Amino acid sequence: MSTTSSTNPDTKPPAPSEPEGPAGAAEAAGHRPARLIHNEATTEIPVHLLFRDDPHPAPVALRSAVVGRRQSTGEQPRTRRPVAARPRPAPSVDPDLTERPARVLPGAAGVAAGACGAAGCAVTSWWAGLVPPLAAEALGLPAYAGAGLGPAQWAAYAAAGALGLFGFGGLARGRTGRAWVLGLFGRYRGTVRRTGLMWVNPLLLRRRVDVRLRHWRSEPMPAADGNGVALRAVTLVVWRVRDTAKATLGVEDHETYLRECVEAALARVPVEPLGTVRSSADVAGETLTRLVAADAAPVGLEVFSVRPVRVEYAPEVAAAMHRRRIAALDAAQRASVLTSVVDSVEDTVTRLTMRGLVELDDYERKMLVKDLTVAFCAGRGDTGS
């Protein structure tokens, strides 16, 4: 039913505002504008597609839209797809801090310099007349009254003593599997990996570094399995120092850094108690090795393997998890026994029937299956006890 309202013929209706957009264009063309409903997906839905009361709907250009929370309605927006986590920044050290060989001399040069210094001190003492007559006669030195200790003698003493100390003080013995990191006034001057007797500048600060292949057995560290159950894991790490400059100067203590990297990797990789799943230990070891090697490589450490050698439940959940594990083993054993019994009963009944030894109806077959099942179960129970 339509209703009409009386209007004054002298009054004119207000002029409509100028239409805007596609709806305004449709209204200007003489069609009713199509209204849009914004859904929470990705597009707009025209109303005339839902309520088809218009025989000639106006075409509407659709655009993508995502509707958030409607104001003053209390409606919560839908949960959006989780955003991928940003890649974790890799640790880095000074790019100029790279191992390079230090300048050293053969040990014979240091011995010769020290001997020259000692000989210079002896000659200066003879020059000053400080050598006893008996010693001069024993050494075959010519008789000389001596000029006494003057500025020249003191200068000769200082030069000869400095040469001797500089020569003998720089002697060092290099060993296989050991290296020295040299520094002067806080600046890296090179690494010595040579073996045998050599001469190193005694003014340089030496730091001994073990570059042999090493293994480290960790203390029990916190870990978790795939279900988040607390564990205590002991890992065996095989590693060595590849770049002595980065390992010594890039971090405060490279062994402590390696220990922290292993602990951080255990917090990210789920491990399983040994003996539950055979391949889980190999998978966890490969993942741990890859993570620890990636974290330790920037500081000059080369990690070959990180293997969990002992995994136990944490003390607070050990008793409950042991009971659960025993129950799971018991259930698995019962399932295995039941499967074996059913297979044996089926094989027995099938053989009796196929060979024509007996003819059984349904009732007799059921009774035979029942008796065989009881007999097999009782026999297996006696054997297990």
C-alpha positions as CSV (number, residue, x, y, z in Angstrom):
1,M,0.0,0.0,0.0
2,S,1.4,3.3,-1.0
3,T,0.6,6.6,0.8
4,T,0.7,10.1,-0.5
5,S,1.3,13.3,1.4
6,S,-0.2,16.7,0.6
7,T,2.2,19.3,-0.5
8,N,1.8,23.0,-1.3
9,P,1.9,23.5,-5.0
10,D,3.6,26.8,-4.6
11,T,6.6,25.4,-2.7
12,K,9.3,23.7,-4.6
13,P,11.2,20.7,-3.3
14,P,14.8,21.4,-2.4
15,A,17.3,20.9,-5.1
16,P,19.2,17.7,-4.7
17,S,22.9,17.9,-4.1
18,E,25.2,17.0,-6.9
19,P,25.9,13.3,-7.0
20,E,29.3,12.0,-6.6
21,G,31.0,8.8,-7.6
22,P,29.5,5.8,-9.5
23,A,26.3,5.9,-7.3
24,G,25.9,9.6,-8.1
25,A,26.4,9.0,-11.8
26,A,23.7,6.3,-11.7
27,E,21.3,8.6,-9.9
28,A,22.0,11.4,-12.4
29,A,21.1,8.9,-15.2
30,G,17.7,8.3,-13.7
31,H,18.4,5.0,-11.9
32,R,18.3,4.4,-8.2
33,P,21.8,4.3,-6.7
34,A,23.0,0.9,-5.7
35,R,24.1,0.7,-2.1
36,L,27.0,-1.3,-1.0
37,I,27.6,-3.5,2.0
38,H,31.2,-3.8,3.2
39,N,32.1,-7.3,4.3
40,E,35.1,-8.2,6.3
41,A,36.8,-10.2,3.5
42,T,38.2,-8.3,0.5
43,T,35.3,-7.0,-1.7
44,E,32.1,-5.0,-1.6
45,I,28.7,-6.6,-2.1
46,P,26.0,-4.7,-3.9
47,V,22.6,-4.7,-2.1
48,H,20.6,-5.3,-5.3
49,L,22.3,-8.8,-5.5
50,L,20.8,-9.7,-2.2
51,F,17.4,-8.1,-2.6
52,R,16.4,-8.3,-6.2
53,D,13.6,-5.7,-6.2
54,D,15.0,-3.6,-9.0
55,P,14.4,-5.0,-12.5
56,H,17.1,-2.9,-14.0
57,P,20.0,-2.7,-11.5
58,A,22.6,-0.2,-12.1
59,P,26.1,-1.5,-12.8
60,V,28.4,-0.6,-9.9
61,A,32.2,-0.6,-10.0
62,L,33.5,-2.7,-7.1
63,R,36.7,-2.0,-5.3
64,S,38.5,-4.0,-2.7
65,A,37.9,-3.1,0.9
66,V,38.7,-4.5,4.2
67,V,36.5,-3.4,7.1
68,G,37.9,-3.2,10.5
69,R,36.1,-2.8,13.7
70,R,32.8,-0.9,13.4
71,Q,32.7,2.1,15.8
72,S,30.3,2.1,18.7
73,T,29.0,-1.4,18.0
74,G,31.4,-3.5,20.2
75,E,32.2,-5.8,17.3
76,Q,35.7,-7.1,17.2
77,P,37.6,-7.5,14.0
78,R,38.5,-10.8,12.6
79,T,41.8,-12.3,13.4
80,R,44.1,-11.6,10.5
81,R,46.7,-14.0,9.1
82,P,49.9,-14.2,11.1
83,V,52.6,-12.0,9.7
84,A,55.8,-13.8,8.9
85,A,58.5,-13.2,11.5
86,R,61.4,-11.0,10.3
87,P,64.7,-12.8,9.9
88,R,66.9,-12.7,12.9
89,P,69.9,-10.5,12.3
90,A,73.1,-12.4,12.1
91,P,75.9,-11.5,14.5
92,S,78.8,-9.6,13.0
93,V,82.2,-8.3,14.1
94,D,84.6,-5.7,12.7
95,P,85.1,-6.7,9.0
96,D,88.7,-5.5,9.2
97,L,89.4,-7.9,12.1
98,T,90.7,-10.9,10.1
99,E,93.6,-13.2,11.0
100,R,96.8,-12.5,9.2
101,P,100.4,-13.8,9.8
102,A,102.6,-11.7,12.1
103,R,106.2,-10.8,11.3
104,V,108.6,-12.9,13.3
105,L,112.3,-13.8,12.9
106,P,114.1,-17.1,13.3
107,G,115.3,-17.9,16.8
108,A,118.9,-17.7,15.7
109,A,118.5,-13.9,15.1
110,G,117.4,-13.4,18.7
111,V,120.2,-15.6,20.1
112,A,122.8,-13.7,18.1
113,A,121.4,-10.3,19.3
114,G,121.5,-11.5,22.9
115,A,125.0,-12.8,22.5
116,C,126.1,-9.5,21.0
117,G,124.6,-7.6,23.9
118,A,126.3,-9.8,26.5
119,A,129.6,-9.4,24.6
120,G,129.1,-5.6,24.5
121,C,128.6,-5.5,28.3
122,A,131.8,-7.5,28.8
123,V,133.8,-5.3,26.5
124,T,132.4,-2.2,28.2
125,S,133.4,-3.6,31.6
126,W,137.0,-4.2,30.3
127,W,137.0,-0.7,28.9
128,A,136.0,0.8,32.2
129,G,138.6,-1.3,34.0
130,L,136.0,-3.3,36.0
131,V,137.3,-6.7,35.0
132,P,139.4,-8.4,37.7
133,P,143.0,-9.1,36.7
134,L,142.5,-12.9,37.2
135,A,139.4,-12.9,34.9
136,A,141.2,-10.8,32.3
137,E,144.1,-13.2,32.3
138,A,141.8,-16.2,32.1
139,L,139.9,-14.7,29.2
140,G,143.2,-13.7,27.5
141,L,142.3,-10.0,27.5
142,P,145.2,-7.5,27.1
143,A,146.3,-5.6,30.2
144,Y,144.5,-2.2,30.4
145,A,144.3,0.2,33.2
146,G,140.8,1.3,32.4
147,A,139.2,4.6,31.8
148,G,136.7,4.4,34.6
149,L,132.9,4.8,34.5
150,G,132.2,7.9,32.4
151,P,129.3,8.9,30.3
152,A,130.6,7.0,27.3
153,Q,130.9,3.8,29.4
154,W,127.4,4.2,30.8
155,A,126.0,4.7,27.3
156,A,127.8,1.6,26.0
157,Y,126.4,-0.3,29.0
158,A,122.9,0.8,28.2
159,A,123.1,0.0,24.5
160,A,124.6,-3.4,25.1
161,G,122.1,-4.3,27.8
162,A,119.2,-3.2,25.7
163,L,120.4,-5.3,22.8
164,G,120.8,-8.3,25.1
165,L,117.4,-8.0,26.7
166,F,115.8,-7.3,23.4
167,G,117.4,-10.4,21.8
168,F,116.9,-12.9,24.6
169,G,113.5,-11.4,25.7
170,G,112.0,-12.0,22.3
171,L,112.8,-15.7,22.1
172,A,109.7,-17.9,22.0
173,R,108.9,-21.5,21.3
174,G,105.9,-22.3,19.0
175,R,104.0,-25.5,19.6
176,T,101.8,-27.5,17.3
177,G,98.1,-26.7,17.9
178,R,98.9,-23.4,19.7
179,A,99.0,-19.9,18.3
180,W,99.8,-16.4,19.6
181,V,97.7,-13.4,18.9
182,L,99.9,-10.3,19.0
183,G,98.9,-6.8,19.8
184,L,100.5,-3.4,20.4
185,F,98.7,-0.7,22.3
186,G,95.4,-2.3,21.7
187,R,95.9,-2.8,18.0
188,Y,96.0,-6.2,16.3
189,R,99.4,-7.0,14.9
190,G,99.0,-10.5,13.6
191,T,98.9,-14.2,14.6
192,V,101.8,-16.6,14.9
193,R,101.1,-20.2,14.0
194,R,104.8,-21.3,13.5
195,T,106.4,-24.0,15.5
196,G,109.9,-24.2,16.9
197,L,112.3,-21.4,18.2
198,M,111.5,-18.0,16.9
199,W,112.0,-14.4,17.8
200,V,109.0,-12.2,18.5
201,N,109.1,-8.5,19.3
202,P,109.1,-8.4,23.1
203,L,107.1,-5.2,23.1
204,L,104.1,-7.0,21.7
205,L,101.4,-8.4,23.9
206,R,100.9,-12.1,23.4
207,R,97.7,-14.1,23.9
208,R,97.9,-17.8,23.6
209,V,95.1,-19.5,21.7
210,D,94.4,-23.2,21.4
211,V,93.6,-24.0,17.7
212,R,93.4,-27.8,18.1
213,L,90.2,-29.7,17.4
214,R,88.4,-29.7,20.7
215,H,85.3,-31.2,22.2
216,W,83.2,-29.9,25.0
217,R,80.6,-31.8,27.1
218,S,78.1,-29.3,28.5
219,E,76.4,-29.4,31.8
220,P,72.6,-30.2,31.9
221,M,70.9,-27.4,30.1
222,P,67.2,-26.6,30.0
223,A,65.3,-27.9,26.9
224,A,61.8,-29.0,25.9
225,D,60.3,-31.7,23.7
226,G,57.7,-31.2,20.9
227,N,54.9,-30.9,23.5
228,G,56.7,-28.3,25.6
229,V,57.6,-30.7,28.5
230,A,60.6,-29.5,30.4
231,L,63.8,-31.5,29.8
232,R,67.5,-31.4,30.8
233,A,69.9,-32.1,28.0
234,V,73.6,-32.7,27.9
235,T,75.3,-32.0,24.6
236,L,78.7,-32.9,23.1
237,V,80.1,-30.1,20.9
238,V,83.1,-30.7,18.6
239,W,84.7,-27.4,17.5
240,R,87.9,-25.5,16.9
241,V,89.1,-21.9,16.5
242,R,89.3,-21.0,12.8
243,D,90.1,-17.3,13.0
244,T,92.2,-16.4,16.1
245,A,91.7,-12.7,15.6
246,K,87.9,-12.8,15.7
247,A,87.8,-15.4,18.5
248,T,90.2,-13.4,20.7
249,L,89.3,-9.8,19.9
250,G,85.8,-10.1,18.5
251,V,84.2,-11.4,21.8
252,E,85.2,-11.3,25.4
253,D,85.5,-15.0,25.8
254,H,84.8,-17.3,22.9
255,E,84.3,-20.4,25.0
256,T,81.6,-18.7,27.0
257,Y,80.0,-17.4,23.8
258,L,79.9,-20.9,22.4
259,R,78.3,-22.2,25.5
260,E,75.6,-19.5,25.3
261,C,75.0,-20.3,21.6
262,V,74.4,-24.0,22.5
263,E,72.0,-23.0,25.3
264,A,70.1,-20.6,23.0
265,A,69.8,-23.3,20.3
266,L,68.4,-25.8,22.8
267,A,65.7,-23.3,23.7
268,R,64.6,-23.2,20.0
269,V,65.0,-26.9,18.9
270,P,62.7,-29.5,20.4
271,V,64.5,-32.7,21.6
272,E,63.2,-36.0,22.6
273,P,64.4,-38.3,25.4
274,L,66.8,-40.9,24.1
275,G,65.2,-44.2,23.3
276,T,61.8,-42.9,22.3
277,V,62.2,-42.1,18.6
278,R,65.4,-43.2,16.9
279,S,65.6,-40.6,14.2
280,S,64.6,-37.7,16.5
281,A,68.2,-37.5,18.0
282,D,69.7,-37.3,14.5
283,V,67.3,-34.6,13.4
284,A,67.8,-32.6,16.6
285,G,71.6,-33.0,16.3
286,E,71.6,-31.7,12.7
287,T,69.4,-28.8,13.5
288,L,71.5,-27.8,16.6
289,T,74.7,-28.1,14.6
290,R,73.3,-25.8,11.9
291,L,72.1,-23.2,14.3
292,V,75.2,-23.1,16.5
293,A,77.5,-23.1,13.5
294,A,75.7,-20.1,12.0
295,D,75.9,-18.2,15.3
296,A,79.6,-19.1,16.0
297,A,81.0,-18.6,12.5
298,P,81.1,-14.7,12.7
299,V,83.4,-14.9,15.7
300,G,85.9,-17.3,14.1
301,L,84.6,-20.6,15.6
302,E,84.1,-23.6,13.4
303,V,81.5,-26.0,14.9
304,F,81.4,-29.6,13.4
305,S,78.7,-31.2,15.5
306,V,76.4,-30.6,18.4
307,R,74.8,-33.9,19.6
308,P,72.6,-34.5,22.6
309,V,74.2,-37.4,24.5
310,R,71.8,-37.4,27.5
311,V,68.3,-36.1,27.7
312,E,66.2,-36.5,30.8
313,Y,63.0,-35.1,32.1
314,A,63.2,-32.1,34.5
315,P,62.9,-33.1,38.2
316,E,59.5,-31.5,38.5
317,V,57.9,-33.6,35.8
318,A,60.2,-36.7,35.8
319,A,57.9,-38.9,38.0
320,A,54.7,-38.1,36.0
321,M,56.4,-38.6,32.6
322,H,58.0,-41.9,33.6
323,R,54.6,-43.2,34.6
324,R,53.1,-42.0,31.4
325,R,55.9,-43.6,29.4
326,I,55.5,-46.9,31.2
327,A,51.7,-46.8,30.5
328,A,52.4,-46.1,26.8
329,L,54.8,-49.0,26.6
330,D,52.3,-51.3,28.3
331,A,49.5,-50.2,25.9
332,A,51.8,-50.8,23.0
333,Q,52.7,-54.2,24.3
334,R,49.1,-55.1,24.8
335,A,48.2,-53.9,21.3
336,S,51.0,-56.0,19.8
337,V,49.9,-59.1,21.8
338,L,46.3,-58.7,20.7
339,T,47.3,-58.3,17.1
340,S,49.4,-61.4,17.2
341,V,46.6,-63.4,18.9
342,V,44.0,-62.2,16.3
343,D,46.3,-63.1,13.4
344,S,47.0,-66.6,14.9
345,V,43.3,-67.3,15.4
346,E,42.4,-66.1,11.9
347,D,45.2,-68.3,10.4
348,T,44.1,-71.3,12.4
349,V,40.4,-71.1,11.5
350,T,41.2,-70.4,7.8
351,R,43.5,-73.4,7.5
352,L,41.0,-75.7,9.1
353,T,38.2,-74.5,6.8
354,M,40.3,-74.3,3.6
355,R,41.7,-77.8,4.0
356,G,38.2,-79.3,4.7
357,L,39.2,-80.8,8.1
358,V,36.0,-79.5,9.7
359,E,32.7,-77.9,8.6
360,L,31.6,-75.1,10.8
361,D,28.5,-73.1,10.9
362,D,28.3,-69.6,12.3
363,Y,27.8,-70.7,15.9
364,E,30.5,-73.3,15.9
365,R,32.9,-70.8,14.2
366,K,32.2,-68.2,16.9
367,M,32.8,-70.8,19.7
368,L,36.0,-71.9,18.0
369,V,37.3,-68.4,17.7
370,K,36.4,-67.7,21.4
371,D,38.2,-70.9,22.6
372,L,41.3,-70.3,20.5
373,T,41.5,-66.6,21.6
374,V,41.3,-67.6,25.3
375,A,43.9,-70.4,24.8
376,F,46.4,-68.2,22.9
377,C,46.0,-65.3,25.4
378,A,46.5,-67.6,28.4
379,G,49.5,-69.2,26.8
380,R,51.2,-65.8,26.1
381,G,50.4,-64.7,29.6
382,D,52.1,-67.8,31.1
383,T,55.1,-67.3,28.8
384,G,55.5,-63.6,29.8
385,S,55.2,-64.3,33.5
